[in-house]
Amino acid sequence: MDIKTVQDMDKKYYFNTFGQRLPVAFERGQGIRLYDGEGNEYLDFVAGIAVNCLGYNHPVLTAALKEQVERVVHTSSLYYTKQQALAAKLIAQNSCGDRVFFCNSGAEANEGAIKLARKYFKEKGVDKYEIITLQNSFHGRTMATLAATGQEKYQLPYTPLPPGFKHVEFNNLAALEKAVSKHTCAIMLEVIQGEGGIFVLDTEYLRGVRKLCDSLDILLILDEVQTGIGRTGKLFGYQHFDIEPDIFTLGKGLGGGVPIGALVAKEKVASAFKPGDHGSTFGGNPLACTAACAVLETLLKPGFLENVQSTGKYFKERLQNLKDQFDFILDIRGLGLMLGLQLKDTIDGKKIVHKCLEQGLLINCAGNNTLRFVPPLIVTKSDVDVLIEKLKNIFMDLKDK
């Protein structure tokens, strides 16, 4: 089926929530490369928006999924699920969390975190329900996670939103302290704002937030939907900052492409959820948890995360070299393989994305004109070199105009 046929069907039958998408439909993938219906090859530095952490047709993940599909895909929460227990154990034993709840997406995980924080204080008989997040943050598209999101453009079409959320300036501890009230139950942060444009929280700020939470009996929730699962070079983003959250959430890369999210919490907080307080029909089913186990076991193999750190450092250095050559590049930000290149407003980042597509290169634009690079974690330095040369040629054309 050619791309025009796909586009016509999409236009006629699918909700127009994504507008005019990039004019390509992929048929298969291998490694970090995707192929369209005509066999054209694309080097992928989007990874399904930080989802396909092991790339495409990874032997471990593919074999595990094939075997599980032949056994059983779904049972329900009425029964115990071996793969669910194994995946929860892997997360708990390799993080600061003690208990795990599986759902279907990062937004659901964040919704669960909001519910858990409020329920924790209800159980204590304390009137705390407000949650403070940051301006420019993104926590999901459910009604509660939209209310938590600190970007008006996502919120306005759905007002009035659920009450009980405040938004304060990024990396401003004084503003955060001022926003805290006797009703504050949690502070919810992304250690790197992904949709906002790859902005990294300061280490001292995060440590200050942790101290503030400890002193005022407030829970710290970290949204690790995009930063978790090896994306930053460590299994979880918080591990860069020498702090521990009370609750953190996962999604995107956890299933390597299979939909799954996770709510993770320390025992004292997790115990607030009693039977019947929370649930999910599909969450934690055998197929999704098989994917999570395969992903986690691969990332935990000796040398894997070290290679992510090494490649990420090399990638950032090469992007910095580009910045030194072109004055319309304002900044290079990020950790590991979650990197952003911010352009001047006079350069249309979305046009750069289209030009890259024409060159067989997949990238993304996020936040205020920032090119976002979140490739599969198996990307090599040679792959990075190819991307840099293609970007350089595109930027040279802009410079000459």
C-alpha positions in Angstrom: 0.0 0.0 0.0 1.5 3.3 -1.0 1.8 6.3 1.2 -0.9 8.3 -0.6 -3.5 5.5 0.0 -2.5 5.5 3.7 -2.8 9.3 4.0 -6.3 9.2 2.3 -7.6 6.5 4.6 -6.2 8.4 7.6 -7.8 11.6 6.5 -11.2 10.0 6.1 -11.4 7.6 9.1 -8.9 8.7 11.8 -9.4 11.5 14.3 -7.5 14.6 13.1 -5.6 14.9 16.4 -2.1 14.9 14.7 -2.8 17.2 11.8 -0.4 16.9 8.8 2.1 14.2 9.8 5.4 13.6 8.1 4.7 11.9 4.8 6.1 8.4 5.5 4.7 5.1 6.8 7.2 2.5 8.0 6.9 -1.2 7.1 9.8 -2.7 9.0 12.9 -1.9 11.1 16.3 -3.4 11.9 18.7 -2.0 14.5 18.2 1.8 14.5 17.0 1.8 10.9 13.5 2.0 9.6 12.2 1.2 6.1 9.1 2.5 4.3 6.9 0.6 1.9 9.2 1.5 -1.0 12.3 0.2 0.8 13.8 3.6 1.6 16.1 3.5 4.6 15.9 6.0 7.5 18.3 6.5 10.4 16.1 6.8 13.4 17.0 9.3 16.2 13.4 9.5 17.5 12.9 5.9 18.6 9.1 6.3 18.7 9.7 9.3 20.9 12.1 7.6 23.3 10.1 4.3 23.3 12.1 1.9 21.1 15.1 1.8 23.4 16.4 -1.5 21.9 15.7 -0.4 18.3 13.9 -2.7 16.0 13.9 -6.5 15.8 16.2 -6.8 18.7 16.9 -10.5 19.1 16.3 -10.7 22.8 13.0 -8.7 22.8 11.7 -10.3 19.6 12.4 -13.8 20.8 10.7 -13.2 24.1 7.6 -11.7 22.6 7.2 -14.4 20.0 7.4 -17.1 22.7 5.0 -15.3 25.0 2.4 -14.7 22.2 2.3 -18.4 21.6 1.7 -19.0 25.3 -0.8 -16.4 26.5 -1.2 -12.7 25.9 -3.6 -11.6 28.6 -5.3 -13.1 31.6 -6.4 -10.4 34.1 -5.8 -9.0 37.6 -8.1 -11.7 39.0 -5.1 -14.1 38.8 -1.4 -14.0 39.6 0.9 -13.3 36.6 4.4 -14.6 36.7 5.8 -12.1 34.3 4.3 -9.2 36.3 6.0 -10.4 39.5 9.3 -10.8 37.7 9.2 -7.4 36.1 8.2 -5.7 39.4 11.1 -7.5 41.1 13.6 -6.3 38.5 12.5 -2.7 39.0 12.3 -2.8 42.8 15.7 -4.5 43.2 17.4 -2.0 40.9 15.8 1.2 42.2 14.9 3.1 45.4 11.3 1.8 45.1 9.8 -1.1 47.0 6.6 -1.8 45.1 5.4 -1.5 41.5 2.1 -1.1 39.8 1.8 -1.7 36.1 -0.5 0.2 33.8 -0.5 1.0 30.0 1.3 4.3 29.6 3.2 7.1 31.2 0.1 9.2 31.6 -1.6 6.5 33.5 1.4 6.0 35.7 1.4 9.8 36.5 -2.3 9.6 37.1 -1.7 6.8 39.6 1.1 8.8 41.3 -1.3 11.7 41.8 -3.9 9.4 43.3 -1.4 7.7 45.5 0.0 10.9 46.9 -3.5 12.1 47.8 -4.5 8.7 49.2 -1.4 8.6 51.4 -2.4 11.7 53.3 -6.1 10.7 53.4 -4.9 7.6 55.2 -3.0 9.7 57.7 -6.1 11.9 58.2 -4.2 15.0 56.9 -5.9 17.6 54.7 -3.2 17.6 52.0 -4.1 17.4 48.3 -2.3 20.1 46.3 0.5 19.1 43.9 3.1 21.6 42.7 4.7 21.1 39.3 7.0 23.2 37.1 6.2 25.6 34.3 6.9 24.1 30.9 6.5 20.6 32.2 4.5 17.8 30.5 2.9 15.0 32.5 0.3 13.5 30.1 -3.0 14.0 28.4 -5.5 12.7 30.9 -7.5 15.4 32.7 -5.5 15.2 35.9 -2.1 15.0 34.2 -3.1 17.9 31.9 -3.8 19.9 35.1 -0.3 18.9 36.3 1.3 19.9 33.0 2.7 23.4 33.2 1.9 24.4 29.6 -1.2 26.4 28.9 -1.4 25.4 25.2 -2.2 21.8 26.3 -4.7 22.9 28.9 -6.9 25.6 27.4 -9.1 23.4 25.3 -10.2 21.4 28.3 -10.8 23.9 31.0 -12.0 23.8 33.7 -9.4 21.3 34.8 -9.4 19.4 38.0 -8.3 21.7 40.9 -5.4 21.3 43.3 -2.4 22.0 41.0 0.1 24.8 41.1 3.0 25.6 38.6 6.2 27.4 39.5 9.3 28.6 37.7 11.9 26.0 36.6 15.0 25.7 38.9 13.7 28.4 41.2 13.7 27.0 44.8 12.5 30.2 46.3 9.4 30.2 44.1 8.7 26.6 45.0 9.0 27.3 48.7 6.6 30.3 48.3 4.1 28.1 46.6 4.0 25.5 49.3 0.9 25.7 51.5 -0.5 23.6 54.4 -2.4 21.6 51.7 0.6 20.7 49.6 0.9 16.9 49.4 3.5 16.5 46.7 6.0 18.1 44.4 6.1 16.5 41.0 9.1 17.0 38.7 10.8 15.8 35.5 14.5 15.6 36.0 14.8 16.6 32.4 11.9 18.3 30.7 11.4 16.4 27.5 8.4 17.9 25.6 9.4 21.2 27.1 12.7 21.3 25.2 15.3 19.2 27.0 15.9 21.3 30.1 17.9 19.6 32.9 17.2 20.4 36.5 20.1 21.7 38.6 21.6 19.2 41.0 21.5 21.7 43.9 17.9 22.5 43.1 16.8 18.9 43.2 18.6 18.4 46.5 17.0 21.5 47.8 13.6 20.1 46.8 14.3 16.8 48.6 15.2 18.7 51.8 12.1 20.8 51.5 9.9 17.8 51.2 11.6 16.1 54.1 11.2 19.1 56.4 7.5 19.7 55.6 6.2 16.1 55.2 5.7 16.5 51.4 6.1 13.6 48.9 8.6 14.0 46.0 7.2 12.5 42.8 9.6 12.2 39.8 8.1 11.7 36.4 10.7 9.4 34.8 8.5 8.5 31.8 11.0 9.8 29.3 14.2 9.9 31.5 13.9 6.3 32.9 15.0 3.0 31.4 18.6 3.9 30.5 17.8 7.0 28.5 20.2 9.3 30.5 23.0 6.7 30.8 21.7 5.4 34.2 18.8 3.1 34.7 16.8 6.0 36.2 17.4 9.7 35.8 17.3 10.5 39.5 20.5 8.4 40.0 22.5 11.3 38.5 21.5 13.7 41.4 22.2 11.8 44.6 18.5 12.0 45.7 15.7 9.5 46.0 12.0 10.2 45.2 9.2 8.8 47.3 7.3 7.9 44.1 8.5 7.7 40.5 6.8 6.8 37.2 7.9 5.0 34.1 6.6 4.5 30.6 7.9 4.9 27.0 11.1 2.7 26.9 10.0 0.2 29.6 8.4 -2.1 27.0 10.7 -1.4 24.1 7.7 -0.6 22.0 5.0 -2.6 23.8 2.6 -0.3 25.7 3.4 -0.4 29.4 3.7 2.1 32.3 4.7 1.7 35.9 4.1 3.5 39.2 6.9 2.8 41.7 6.9 3.8 45.3 8.6 3.3 48.6 6.8 1.0 51.0 5.5 3.6 53.4 3.8 5.4 50.5 2.7 2.3 48.5 0.9 0.9 51.5 -1.7 3.7 51.2 -3.3 1.8 48.3 -5.6 -0.8 49.6 -7.4 -3.5 47.6 -9.9 -1.8 45.3 -8.2 1.6 45.4 -6.5 1.3 42.0 -6.6 -1.0 39.0 -6.1 -1.6 35.3 -7.7 -4.1 32.9 -4.7 -4.5 30.7 -1.9 -3.2 33.0 0.8 -5.7 33.8 -0.5 -8.4 31.4 1.9 -11.3 30.5 2.9 -9.9 27.1 3.7 -6.3 28.3 5.6 -7.6 31.3 7.5 -10.1 29.2 8.7 -7.1 27.1 9.6 -5.1 30.3 11.7 -8.1 31.6 13.5 -8.4 28.3 14.3 -4.7 28.2 15.4 -4.5 31.8 17.5 -7.6 31.6 19.3 -6.3 28.5 20.0 -2.9 30.0 21.3 -4.4 33.2 23.9 -6.5 31.3 27.5 -5.4 32.1 28.6 -2.5 29.9 25.3 -1.6 28.3 24.6 1.6 30.3 28.3 2.5 30.3 28.1 2.4 26.5 25.0 4.7 26.6 27.0 7.2 28.7 30.0 7.0 26.3 28.0 7.4 23.2 25.9 10.1 24.7 29.1 12.0 25.7 30.5 11.7 22.2 27.1 12.8 20.7 27.0 15.9 22.9 30.6 16.8 22.0 29.8 16.5 18.3 26.7 18.7 18.7 28.8 21.2 20.6 31.1 21.3 17.6 28.2 22.1 15.4 27.2 24.9 17.7 30.7 26.4 17.4 30.3 26.5 13.6 26.8 28.0 13.4 25.6 31.1 15.2 22.0 30.2 14.9 22.5 27.3 17.3 21.8 28.7 20.8 22.4 25.8 23.2 23.1 22.1 23.6 21.4 20.4 26.5 20.7 17.0 28.0 22.2 13.8 29.5 23.1 10.5 27.9 21.0 9.9 24.8 18.4 12.5 25.6 19.8 15.6 23.9 18.5 18.9 22.6 19.9 21.4 20.1 18.1 24.8 20.5 17.9 27.0 17.4 17.2 30.7 17.1 13.5 31.6 16.6 14.5 32.8 13.1 15.1 29.2 12.1 12.1 26.9 11.8 12.9 23.7 13.6 10.0 21.9 12.0 11.4 22.6 8.5 14.8 21.2 9.7 12.9 18.0 10.6 11.4 17.8 7.1 14.8 18.4 5.5 16.3 15.6 7.6 13.5 13.3 6.5 14.4 14.0 2.9 17.9 13.0 3.8 16.8 9.7 5.3 17.2 11.0 8.9 14.5 11.0 11.6 14.6 13.7 14.3 12.0 15.6 16.2 11.4 19.2 17.3 10.2 19.9 20.9 9.6 22.9 23.1 10.7 26.3 21.9 12.4 25.3 18.6 14.7 22.6 20.1 15.7 19.6 17.9 15.3 16.6 20.1 17.5 13.5 19.8 16.4 10.3 21.6 17.7 7.5 19.5 17.5 3.8 20.4 20.1 3.1 23.1 22.0 0.8 20.8 23.0 3.7 18.6 26.7 3.8 17.8 29.2 6.6 17.4 29.3 5.8 13.7 25.6 6.4 13.5 26.1 9.7 15.4 28.7 10.7 12.8 26.2 10.1 10.0 23.6 12.3 11.7 26.1 15.1 12.3 27.3 15.2 8.7 23.7 15.3 7.4 22.8 18.1 9.9 26.0 20.0 9.0 25.0 19.9 5.3 21.5 21.1 6.1 22.9 23.9 8.3 25.4 25.0 5.7 22.5 25.5 3.2 20.8 27.7 5.8 24.0 29.6 6.5 24.5 30.4 2.8 20.9 31.8 2.4 
